[in-house]
């Protein structure tokens, strides 16, 4: 996602951290994380246990998705996790 300014992106990050992430976790997500790619852009990554949970969650949060899309440039994609390594 890309915001028009650093301030807008910082506000979006705070929203995703404090409002959106707890909501998707409550709806069945395993984890949620934000990766900053520039001063005003980043990737929000949500891990789900299965595709059905992901689709059900997306359906449930669609109004919020539409609102974020109205404020920032957003591209949503999905795929299977091939691996994850944590320390």
C-alpha positions as CSV (number, residue, x, y, z in Angstrom):
1,X,0.0,0.0,0.0
2,X,1.2,3.5,-0.7
3,X,-0.1,6.7,1.0
4,X,0.2,10.2,-0.4
5,X,2.5,11.3,2.4
6,X,4.6,9.9,5.3
7,X,2.1,11.3,7.8
8,X,-0.8,9.5,6.1
9,X,1.3,6.3,6.0
10,X,2.2,6.6,9.7
11,X,-1.5,7.0,10.6
12,X,-2.4,4.0,8.4
13,X,0.3,1.9,10.2
14,X,-1.1,2.9,13.6
15,X,-4.6,2.0,12.4
16,X,-3.5,-1.4,11.1
17,X,-1.5,-2.1,14.3
18,X,-4.1,-1.1,16.8
19,X,-7.5,-1.7,15.1
20,X,-7.2,-3.9,12.0
21,X,-4.7,-6.5,13.2
22,X,-6.6,-7.4,16.4
23,X,-9.8,-7.7,14.3
24,X,-8.3,-10.1,11.7
25,X,-6.7,-12.2,14.5
26,X,-10.1,-12.4,16.2
27,X,-11.6,-13.5,12.8
28,X,-9.1,-16.4,12.5
29,X,-5.8,-15.0,11.2
30,X,-2.6,-16.6,12.6
31,X,-0.5,-13.4,12.4
32,X,-0.4,-10.0,10.9
33,X,2.7,-7.8,10.2
34,X,3.6,-4.6,8.4
35,X,6.8,-4.2,6.4
36,X,7.9,-0.7,5.5
37,X,9.3,-0.3,1.9
38,X,9.7,3.5,1.8
39,X,8.7,6.6,3.8
40,X,5.1,6.3,2.6
41,X,4.6,2.7,1.5
42,X,4.7,-0.8,2.9
43,X,3.3,-4.4,2.8
44,X,0.7,-5.7,5.2
45,X,1.0,-9.5,5.5
46,X,-1.7,-11.6,7.1
47,X,-1.2,-15.4,7.6
48,X,-4.3,-17.6,7.7
49,X,-4.6,-21.2,8.5
50,X,-6.5,-21.9,5.3
51,X,-8.1,-20.2,2.3
52,X,-11.6,-20.4,3.6
53,X,-10.7,-18.4,6.7
54,X,-8.9,-15.9,4.5
55,X,-11.9,-15.5,2.3
56,X,-14.4,-15.3,5.2
57,X,-12.2,-12.6,6.9
58,X,-11.9,-10.6,3.7
59,X,-15.7,-10.7,3.3
60,X,-16.2,-9.5,6.9
61,X,-13.7,-6.6,6.6
62,X,-14.6,-5.5,3.0
63,X,-16.1,-2.1,4.2
64,X,-12.7,-1.3,5.9
65,X,-10.8,-2.5,2.8
66,X,-12.8,-0.2,0.6
67,X,-12.2,2.7,3.0
68,X,-8.5,2.2,3.0
69,X,-8.5,1.9,-0.8
70,X,-10.2,5.3,-1.0
71,X,-7.3,6.9,1.0
72,X,-4.3,4.9,-0.3
73,X,-3.1,3.0,-3.3
74,X,-3.7,-0.7,-2.4
75,X,-3.0,-3.9,-4.2
76,X,-4.3,-7.1,-2.6
77,X,-2.9,-10.5,-3.6
78,X,-2.7,-13.9,-2.1
79,X,-0.6,-17.0,-2.3
80,X,0.7,-20.1,-0.5
81,X,3.5,-19.6,2.0
82,X,6.5,-21.7,0.8
83,X,8.6,-21.2,4.0
84,X,9.1,-19.1,7.0
85,X,12.3,-19.0,9.1
86,X,12.3,-17.2,12.5
87,X,15.2,-16.9,14.9
